[in-house]
Amino acid sequence: MALQESPFPNAFVECLHAVGWAFIQPCFWFLDRLIALCKSTTLEQAQRVEEECYLHPLKVVFGFLLFFILFLVSAPFAFLGFLLWAPLQAFRRPFCYHKEIPSTPEREIHKGFELVGKASFGFATANLCLLPDSLARFNNLGHTQQRATAIGQHIVQGVCRPHIRIFVDSPSSCGTLSPSNSIFPIVNPSTYGAVDRQSQPPAGNHGDSTEGHFSTPKTNSHVVCEPCDDTEEPSTEPPSPLCNSNQNSNQQGRAGHRSAPRALLSQGLRQQGNAPWEVSSLFPANMDILCLEEVFDKRAAQKLMKALKPVFGHILYDVGVYACQPPCSCSHFKFFNSGLFVASRFPVLEAEYNWFPNSLGEDALAAKGVLCTKVLIGKNQKQKRVVGYFNCTHLHAPEGEGEVRCEQLNMVMKWIGDFQAANRLPDEEVAFDVLCGDFNFDNCSPDDTLEQNHCLFEEYRDPCRAGPGKEKPWVIGTLLEQPTLYEDEVNTPERLQRALEREELRKQYICPPVPAAGCPLVYPEADQPWIGRRIDYILYRENSISKHCRTEIEEVTFITQLAGLTDHIPVGLRLNVTMDSESVAE
């Protein structure tokens, strides 16, 4: 049965909730602006260098007085709204669901299994730090609403660009084409100063623009632009040699194995059994499911949904619980939701959210937890329904509290198992089981030893992990140093991409490992590259999918398209899933 869009059981309760929140929101906004006035980002500080020295203090003083008076005036109305709003949380389902009606039913169905028995699936995760503006500034990020709009536009720009297939007659001239060198003009979402100049799609015909931006001397080649479509047609012809500029198309079955990405070759590394990977200045094309964390602000979530819904027709947002939890108790009061936001191209059949009861300190103010979803992919060649499980979470944040995170990982495993046991049907084929999110621990810090050895990693495979406490040599940290977000070397997607490919710059802009208490940090080990903290994960499990399905990693991607808009590096994963012929014969 399809999910209902409203989180409330009927329109009357939903209307009461809207009235209560309408009384609360002005007071909340005035308080947010009051605090934001007193906290500047490093970009704003740099921009004020050219202003008269007395202008900013005057803005702070008079703005503080104005917003403080407005806050006091609106506080009584907010209190009345709270008395109406808080009890209604007991009737609220812990997420909102938006369903976009597709132009054609085929847009929501993956025909890979139905046609050829194999398909490719793309996933991505990103922490966006879309807190209320005043709180985001403590992470050196501001302008939450503008950032939300810009982030949505940039994600759509990346995932909806057409495939570029370059057929080269001379094999010696064929090389991997990085997104930063692609034939499409790339919009640079550099900094907050550039947020107001929101990116627009390239004007005119793409084919016309390519001639002025790309040339291949001394070769005979032609470019084919393919639409954003996952459908694979069966073909008996041998694959043609090709180089894919985005490295993320669903043409793996026709193109065979790709050459190593440019980032891999630039560091003198070879794959040697490792997953193909790259540092990309664009989100991978044809993304199927996207998980975003720290989308705490409701207005920002609405802006994201508005930008993403033409591409991802099924969106779960405002995920989490509010007020006293459990209801009618005072043991836990949640001011913020979980911050989780899931956008899927596939219809969501079932969804369930559970919040962590063991959060401590400031983390206890947010309803962090795990969201489990079951999505409909399509049908196989026997017309049996094919589904997938997608789970996302955001764990406890403070350093040095590994016991709390380990307990939360135990809950994650239990809740995922319970959800799949309750919703798995015997006549369905399960194509993938993915877990992703911001785990708030890495695989290189001595301070995170407990989490690195958790049994979760025996169930779910991490393509970036060589073992407990040891990363694969090509891995890149995903947590950026907040004070340096707007420096010239990293303030555009292309510059951040180049910086991540150089070890000496990664040391400057990626957060280093956290030493154990009382022990000096020795990092990295001899003959090992410097990687930094990787706290954003995409994991997949094989023992829970159908026995006839085989999974192969097509690519791992570290994405720099949100440079200047968040303090994390988004991560992408593409899986190839093949259904054995035995399942068709049954």
C-alpha positions in Angstrom: 0.0 0.0 0.0 1.3 3.4 -0.9 2.4 5.9 1.8 0.1 8.8 2.6 1.7 12.1 2.0 0.4 13.9 5.2 2.1 12.8 8.5 -1.2 13.4 10.3 -4.2 11.0 10.5 -6.8 13.6 9.2 -7.0 17.1 7.9 -8.4 18.5 11.1 -5.3 17.5 13.1 -3.0 18.8 10.3 -4.8 22.2 10.3 -4.4 22.5 14.1 -0.7 21.7 13.8 -0.3 24.4 11.1 -2.0 27.0 13.3 0.2 26.1 16.3 3.4 26.3 14.2 2.3 29.6 12.6 2.2 31.1 16.1 5.7 29.7 17.0 7.6 30.4 13.8 7.8 34.3 14.0 9.3 34.1 17.5 11.7 31.3 16.4 12.8 33.4 13.4 13.4 36.5 15.4 15.6 34.6 17.9 17.5 33.0 15.0 18.3 36.4 13.4 19.2 37.8 16.8 21.9 35.2 17.3 23.0 35.2 13.7 23.8 38.9 13.9 26.5 38.2 16.5 28.2 35.4 14.6 29.9 36.0 11.3 31.5 33.5 8.9 35.1 33.9 7.7 33.8 34.8 4.3 31.7 37.7 5.7 34.6 38.8 7.8 36.7 39.0 4.6 34.1 40.8 2.7 33.8 43.5 5.4 37.5 44.4 5.1 36.5 46.9 2.4 33.6 48.4 4.4 33.9 51.4 6.7 34.9 50.1 10.1 31.9 51.6 11.9 29.2 50.1 9.7 29.2 46.5 11.0 29.0 47.5 14.7 26.1 49.8 13.9 24.3 47.0 12.1 24.9 44.6 15.0 23.7 47.1 17.7 20.6 48.3 16.0 19.7 44.9 14.5 20.1 43.3 18.0 17.8 45.8 19.5 15.2 45.4 16.8 15.1 41.6 16.8 15.2 41.5 20.6 12.1 43.7 20.8 10.3 41.6 18.2 11.3 38.5 20.0 9.8 39.7 23.2 6.6 40.8 21.5 6.1 37.5 19.7 7.0 35.3 22.7 3.5 35.2 24.3 2.0 34.1 20.9 4.7 31.5 20.6 3.8 30.1 24.0 0.2 29.8 23.1 1.2 28.1 19.8 3.4 25.7 21.7 0.6 24.7 24.0 -1.4 23.7 20.8 1.6 22.3 18.8 3.3 20.0 21.4 0.4 17.7 22.2 -0.3 17.1 18.5 3.1 15.5 18.1 1.7 12.3 19.6 -0.5 11.9 16.5 2.2 12.7 14.0 3.9 10.1 11.9 7.7 10.7 12.0 8.2 11.9 8.4 6.5 13.7 5.6 6.2 12.1 2.2 6.0 13.9 -1.1 5.0 12.0 -4.3 5.4 13.6 -7.7 3.1 12.2 -10.3 5.4 11.0 -13.2 4.8 12.1 -16.7 5.0 8.4 -17.7 4.9 5.3 -15.5 8.2 4.1 -17.0 10.0 6.9 -15.3 9.7 5.2 -11.9 10.6 1.7 -13.1 14.0 0.3 -13.8 13.8 -2.0 -16.9 17.2 -3.5 -16.4 16.1 -6.7 -14.8 13.0 -7.0 -17.0 15.1 -6.8 -20.2 18.5 -8.2 -19.6 18.5 -9.5 -16.0 21.0 -6.9 -14.8 20.9 -3.2 -13.7 23.0 -0.5 -12.2 22.0 1.6 -9.2 23.5 4.9 -8.0 23.4 6.2 -4.4 24.8 9.3 -2.8 25.0 10.7 0.7 25.9 14.2 1.9 25.8 16.2 5.1 24.5 19.7 4.3 24.5 21.4 7.7 21.2 23.1 7.0 20.6 24.1 10.6 18.9 27.4 11.5 21.2 30.1 10.3 22.4 31.1 13.7 23.5 27.6 14.6 25.0 26.9 11.1 27.3 29.8 11.6 29.1 28.0 14.4 30.2 25.6 11.6 31.3 28.6 9.5 28.3 28.2 7.3 25.5 30.8 6.9 22.6 31.8 4.7 20.8 28.5 5.2 17.9 29.3 2.9 20.1 30.4 0.0 22.4 27.4 0.5 19.4 25.0 0.4 18.2 26.5 -2.9 21.7 26.4 -4.4 22.4 22.9 -3.2 19.2 21.6 -4.8 20.0 23.2 -8.1 23.6 21.9 -8.2 22.5 18.3 -7.4 19.9 18.5 -10.2 22.5 19.9 -12.5 24.8 17.0 -11.8 22.4 14.1 -11.9 20.4 15.3 -14.9 23.3 16.1 -17.3 23.2 13.9 -20.4 25.7 11.1 -20.8 28.7 11.9 -23.0 30.0 9.0 -25.0 33.1 9.9 -27.0 34.0 7.3 -29.6 37.7 7.6 -30.6 39.0 5.8 -33.7 42.6 5.9 -32.4 43.0 3.8 -29.2 46.2 5.6 -28.3 44.4 8.9 -27.9 41.6 7.6 -25.7 41.9 8.7 -22.1 39.6 9.2 -19.2 37.8 12.6 -19.3 37.3 14.1 -15.9 34.2 16.1 -15.2 36.4 19.1 -14.6 37.6 18.7 -18.2 34.2 17.8 -19.7 32.7 19.5 -22.6 29.9 21.1 -20.6 30.4 24.5 -19.0 30.4 24.0 -15.3 28.8 26.6 -13.0 30.9 27.3 -9.9 28.9 27.4 -6.7 31.9 29.0 -5.0 30.9 30.7 -1.9 28.0 32.4 -0.1 28.9 35.5 -2.0 28.1 33.6 -5.1 25.0 32.0 -3.8 22.8 34.9 -4.9 24.0 34.3 -8.5 22.1 31.0 -8.6 23.3 28.6 -11.2 21.3 28.3 -14.4 21.3 25.5 -17.0 23.5 26.3 -20.0 21.5 28.2 -22.5 20.9 26.9 -26.0 21.6 23.5 -27.4 24.2 21.4 -25.8 25.5 20.2 -29.1 26.1 23.7 -30.2 28.0 24.6 -27.1 30.3 21.6 -27.3 32.0 22.7 -30.5 33.4 25.8 -28.8 34.6 24.1 -25.7 36.1 20.8 -26.8 38.4 19.6 -29.5 40.5 16.5 -30.0 43.4 17.1 -32.2 44.9 14.4 -34.5 42.0 12.0 -33.9 38.7 11.2 -35.5 36.1 11.2 -32.9 32.4 12.0 -32.4 30.3 12.8 -29.3 26.9 11.3 -28.5 24.7 12.9 -25.9 22.3 10.5 -24.3 19.3 11.4 -22.3 19.0 10.8 -18.6 17.5 7.4 -18.8 18.4 4.1 -17.1 16.8 1.8 -19.6 19.2 -0.7 -21.1 18.4 -2.3 -24.4 19.8 -5.8 -25.1 22.5 -5.9 -27.7 24.4 -8.6 -29.4 27.0 -6.3 -30.9 30.4 -6.1 -29.3 31.0 -3.1 -27.2 32.5 -0.1 -28.8 35.5 1.6 -27.2 34.3 4.6 -25.3 35.3 7.1 -22.7 32.6 8.3 -20.4 33.1 11.9 -19.2 31.0 11.4 -16.0 32.1 7.9 -15.3 28.7 7.1 -13.9 26.5 6.0 -16.7 24.5 2.8 -16.7 26.2 1.6 -19.8 28.5 -0.8 -17.9 27.0 -3.8 -19.5 27.7 -2.5 -23.0 31.0 -0.8 -22.4 32.8 -3.4 -20.3 35.3 -2.3 -17.6 36.3 1.3 -17.6 39.8 2.6 -17.5 41.1 4.0 -14.2 39.7 7.5 -13.3 41.9 10.5 -13.8 42.3 11.0 -10.0 43.6 7.4 -9.7 46.1 7.8 -12.4 47.3 11.2 -11.2 48.5 9.6 -8.0 50.3 6.8 -9.7 48.0 4.2 -8.2 46.4 1.2 -10.0 43.2 -0.5 -9.0 44.6 -4.0 -8.3 41.3 -5.4 -7.2 40.1 -2.2 -5.5 36.9 -0.5 -6.4 37.1 2.0 -9.3 36.9 5.5 -7.9 37.3 9.1 -8.7 37.1 12.6 -7.4 34.4 14.4 -9.3 33.3 18.0 -9.5 29.8 16.9 -10.3 27.3 14.6 -8.7 27.1 11.3 -10.7 24.6 11.2 -13.5 21.4 9.1 -13.2 21.4 9.0 -9.4 18.7 6.7 -8.1 18.5 7.4 -4.3 20.0 10.4 -2.4 20.4 10.6 1.4 21.0 14.0 3.0 21.8 14.7 6.6 21.4 17.7 8.9 18.5 19.1 6.9 17.1 20.4 10.3 15.5 23.6 9.0 11.9 23.1 7.8 12.0 25.9 5.3 15.3 24.6 3.9 13.8 21.2 3.5 10.9 22.6 1.6 13.3 24.4 -0.8 15.3 21.3 -1.3 12.2 19.3 -2.0 11.0 21.9 -4.5 14.4 21.7 -6.4 14.7 17.9 -6.3 11.2 16.7 -7.0 11.3 17.0 -10.8 14.1 14.4 -10.7 13.4 12.4 -7.6 9.6 11.9 -7.5 9.5 10.4 -4.0 10.9 12.4 -1.1 10.9 11.7 2.7 11.6 14.9 4.7 11.0 16.4 8.1 12.0 13.0 9.4 11.9 12.6 13.2 9.9 13.2 16.3 9.3 16.4 18.3 8.4 17.5 21.8 8.3 14.9 24.7 9.3 11.5 23.7 7.8 9.1 24.4 4.6 11.2 24.4 3.2 12.3 27.8 6.7 11.9 29.4 9.4 14.4 30.2 12.4 12.1 29.8 13.4 13.4 26.3 12.3 16.6 24.7 13.2 17.0 21.0 13.6 20.6 19.6 14.8 19.4 16.2 14.0 16.5 13.9 16.6 13.9 12.8 17.8 16.0 9.9 17.5 13.1 7.5 16.2 13.7 4.0 15.7 10.9 1.4 15.0 11.5 -2.3 14.3 8.5 -4.4 13.5 8.0 -8.1 11.7 4.7 -7.2 8.4 4.6 -5.4 8.6 4.1 -1.6 6.5 1.1 -0.6 7.2 1.2 3.2 9.1 3.5 5.5 9.9 3.3 9.2 11.8 5.7 11.5 13.3 5.0 15.0 15.1 7.5 17.1 18.0 6.9 19.4 17.1 7.1 23.1 20.7 7.2 24.3 21.8 10.6 22.9 23.7 12.9 25.3 24.4 16.6 25.6 23.4 18.9 22.7 22.8 15.8 20.5 19.9 14.9 22.7 18.0 18.0 21.5 17.7 16.4 18.0 15.8 13.2 17.2 18.7 11.4 15.5 17.9 7.9 14.5 17.6 5.5 11.5 15.2 5.7 8.6 14.5 2.4 6.8 12.8 2.3 3.4 11.6 -0.3 0.9 11.5 0.9 -2.7 9.9 -0.6 -5.8 12.4 -1.0 -8.6 10.3 -2.9 -11.2 10.0 -6.5 -12.3 12.3 -9.2 -13.5 12.1 -11.3 -16.6 9.6 -13.6 -14.8 7.4 -10.6 -13.9 8.2 -10.9 -10.2 8.4 -7.7 -8.3 12.0 -6.4 -7.6 12.5 -4.2 -4.6 15.5 -2.7 -2.7 16.1 -1.6 0.9 17.7 1.7 1.6 18.6 2.7 5.2 20.1 6.0 6.4 21.3 7.3 9.8 23.1 10.0 11.6 25.0 9.0 14.7 26.1 10.7 17.9 28.5 13.5 17.1 30.8 14.4 20.1 34.3 13.0 20.0 35.4 10.6 22.7 32.0 9.0 23.2 32.4 5.8 21.2 30.3 3.7 23.6 27.3 5.8 22.7 27.9 5.3 18.9 28.5 1.6 19.3 25.2 1.2 21.2 23.5 3.2 18.4 25.0 0.9 15.8 23.5 -2.1 17.7 20.1 -0.4 17.4 20.6 0.3 13.7 21.3 -3.4 13.0 18.3 -4.5 15.1 15.9 -2.0 13.6 17.0 -2.7 10.0 16.6 -6.5 10.7 13.1 -6.0 12.2 12.0 -3.7 9.3 13.1 -6.2 6.6 11.6 -9.2 8.5 8.2 -7.4 8.8 8.1 -6.1 5.2 9.7 -8.8 3.0 7.3 -10.8 0.9 8.0 -14.3 -0.4 7.3 -13.5 -4.0 9.7 -10.5 -4.2 13.3 -10.3 -5.3 15.6 -8.0 -3.3 18.2 -6.3 -5.5 20.1 -4.3 -2.9 20.4 -3.5 0.8 22.3 -0.2 1.4 23.1 1.7 4.6 24.5 5.2 4.5 24.8 8.4 6.4 27.1 10.4 8.7 28.5 8.0 11.2 30.6 10.7 13.0 33.5 8.3 13.4 36.3 7.4 10.9 38.4 4.4 10.2 41.8 6.0 11.0 41.5 7.8 14.3 42.8 6.0 17.4 39.9 7.6 19.3 37.4 5.7 17.2 38.8 2.2 17.8 35.6 0.9 19.4 33.4 1.9 16.4 36.0 0.6 13.9 35.7 -2.9 15.3 31.9 -3.0 15.5 30.2 -6.1 14.1 28.2 -4.0 11.7 31.2 -4.1 9.3 30.9 -7.9 9.3 27.4 -7.6 7.9 27.8 -4.6 5.6 30.7 -4.1 3.2 32.5 -0.8 3.1 34.3 -0.4 -0.3 36.7 2.1 1.2 37.8 0.0 4.2 40.8 -2.3 4.2 40.2 -3.4 7.8 39.6 -2.0 11.3 41.6 1.2 11.5 43.0 1.0 8.0 41.7 2.6 4.9 42.5 1.7 1.3 45.2 3.9 -0.1 42.9 5.7 -2.6 40.4 6.8 0.0 39.9 10.5 0.7 38.6 12.1 4.0 35.1 13.6 3.9 35.2 16.1 6.8 36.6 19.5 5.8 38.4 21.9 8.0 35.7 24.6 8.7 38.0 27.7 9.1 39.4 27.1 5.5 36.1 26.5 3.6 36.4 29.7 1.6 40.1 29.8 0.8 41.0 30.2 -2.8 42.4 26.7 -3.2 39.0 25.0 -2.3 36.2 27.5 -2.9 35.0 26.1 -6.2 34.3 22.5 -7.2 37.2 22.3 -9.6 39.7 23.8 -7.1 38.5 21.5 -4.4 38.8 18.6 -6.7 42.4 19.4 -7.5 43.2 20.0 -3.9 41.8 16.6 -2.9 44.0 14.9 -5.5 47.2 16.3 -3.8 48.3 14.9 -0.5 50.0 18.1 0.7 46.7 20.0 0.2 44.6 17.3 1.8 46.6 17.7 4.9 45.6 21.4 4.9 41.9 21.2 4.1 40.8 17.7 5.5 40.3 17.2 9.2 43.1 15.0 10.7 42.5 11.9 12.8 41.7 12.3 16.4 44.3 10.8 18.9 43.3 8.6 21.8 43.2 10.3 25.1 46.7 10.6 26.6 48.5 9.1 23.6 50.5 10.9 20.9 49.2 10.6 17.3 51.4 8.7 14.9 49.8 9.1 11.4 50.1 8.0 8.8 52.1 4.8 9.1 55.2 4.4 7.0 54.6 4.1 3.3 50.9 5.0 3.7 49.2 8.0 2.2 47.6 10.8 4.3 43.8 10.3 4.1 42.1 12.2 6.9 38.7 11.7 8.6 36.1 9.9 6.5 32.9 10.0 8.5 30.4 9.7 5.6 29.7 6.1 4.6 27.8 4.1 2.0 27.7 0.4 2.9 26.0 -2.5 1.2 25.0 -6.0 2.2 24.9 -9.1 0.1 23.6 -11.8 2.5 20.2 -10.1 2.7 19.5 -9.8 -1.0 18.0 -12.5 -3.2 20.2 -15.6 -3.6 20.1 -15.2 -7.4 21.5 -11.7 -7.3 25.2 -10.9 -7.5 26.6 -7.4 -6.7 29.6 -5.7 -8.1 30.9 -2.2 -7.3 31.0 -0.1 -10.4 32.4 3.1 -8.9 33.0 5.1 -5.7 32.9 8.8 -6.1 34.1 11.7 -3.9 32.1 14.7 -5.0 33.2 18.3 -4.8 30.2 20.1 -6.4 29.0 21.5 -3.1 32.3 23.4 -2.4 31.6 26.4 -0.2 28.1 25.2 0.6 28.8 22.5 3.2 31.7 21.3 5.4 31.5 17.7 4.1 32.5 15.9 0.9 29.5 14.0 -0.5 30.1 10.4 -1.4 28.6 8.3 -4.2 28.4 4.6 -4.9 27.2 2.8 -8.0 26.4 -0.9 -7.8 25.9 -3.4 -10.6 23.4 -6.1 -9.7 23.1 -9.2 -11.9 20.3 -11.8 -11.6 21.5 -15.3 -12.3 19.8 -17.1 -15.2 18.7 -19.8 -12.8 16.1 -17.4 -11.3 14.5 -17.0 -14.7 14.3 -20.7 -15.4 12.4 -21.3 -12.1 
